[in-house]
Amino acid sequence: LGVPMPIADALKLPELQDHLELDAILAVVDTPLLLNTENLNESERATYKILDQQLEYADVVVLNKVDQLEADQLLEAEKLVRKKAQQVRFLEIAYNAELDPRLCLGLKVHAEKKSHHGHGHHPHHHGPVVSLTPDSDSPLADQTIVDGHTHDDLGSHAHDESTHMHFHEHDSGWQSFTLHTHADQSEESLTKALEKISKEEPILRAKGESVLENKTGTLNIQIVRTRINITKNDHPTDKNVSRLVFIGYRPDRKNVVKILNEVTETNWS
């Protein structure tokens, strides 16, 4: 809501430091404004100046108002944010102005800074503090191992798959893999398969697109832990490949494939 560092410094006051903890500094970006610096009025210029100051100290950046933007615009926004936000740890995209709070709370970024290097430096991560459980709804105790990239790209606004395969694996236990099938999918059976996978495997996130039976449309899929969000597009399609990207801590890829094949009765690989 303002310049963050005076607020962060206030939390260090003796009367507050034993009662409040700075978890992370989060900046929500008006993405169209970020991309359009020409012909700004006086109020917008003032807002843009504050945005620069917020991004300078941001640990988490959320790109908002993205629903009417194309993929190349999102990539340009990401480029601008990374230039302005040198400390950013997580870059998230909020479709329909929605973001799962588990992705931006409980990060303990500044606790790490204080205990490892003092204020202003990110620690080098040497391994996970906790491992995930398939049905856990609590935030990760240490999310540095999924440092700095968003994987919430869905729908017509999606980045190309290759733009999100630069996943930072600070711990070799964190893995990402992509599965494909050329068989059309039933919405009901695919949903059941994904529900089973999210309960059995330590998946942090999954995303993708599926072609419906008889190519009557597509499904845009987004999973955060056990929360599954599927958006249906009823427009006929000529696509012939369904694709799912999974990210998790030591997930069993063979089991994921097995569940998909058995429940959907199609061949995923």
C-alpha positions, 0 to 999 in steps of 0.5 A: 500500500506504500513504500515498504521499507519504513513499514519493514523497519517499524517491525524491528522496533522493540515493542513490536519485534516479539509480536510480529514477524515480517514474512515477505514483501509482496507487490501486486502489479497493475500489469497493463500499467506496467506495460504502458508507460507512454501518455501517463497522466499525473496520477498514473506517473505517481503510481508508477513511481511507487510501483518502482519502489515497491518492486525494488524490495519485493520478494513476491510479485503478483501480475494482476489484470492479465486476463486480456493480455497475450503471451508475448505481453506477459513475457515482456511484463516478466522481463520488466519485473525481473529488471526492477525487482532484483530480489524477487523470489516468486513471480505469480500470475493472478487470473481473474484476480485470484491467487491461492494464498498458500503461494505467497504466505508462510515463506519466512523469507526475512527470517532466512535473511536474518538467520543466514546473512543479515538483512538484504541477502538471500541465503544459499539453499542447501536442502529442504526444511520440510518435505511435502505430504500429498494432502497438506494445506499448510504453506511450505516452511521453505519455498526457496527451492521453487525459487523465482518462477511462476507455473500458473500459465493457463488458457489463451494467456499461457506462456509457451511451455519452453518459457517455464522449463527454466525451473530452478532446482536448488534441490535435486528432490524438486522435479518437473516432468511433462506427460502427453497423450494423443487420445482425446480425454473425458472431462470426468475421468481426467478429473478423477485421475488428477484428484487421485494423483494430487492425493497420492503424490507430493505434487506442488503444482501441475498445469496443462491443456487437454483435448476433449472427446471428439475434439469438441473443446479443451480443458485448461488445468491448474493444480496447487497441492490438492486444489484442482481448477479446470476451465472448459472451452467449448469451442471445437479444436483441431489440436491432437495432443493433451499435455500436463506438466507436474512439479513436485518433491520427489514425485513418482512419475511412473505412478502418475502415468499409471493413474492417468492410464488406468483412470482415463483408459488412455495412453499417457507417456 
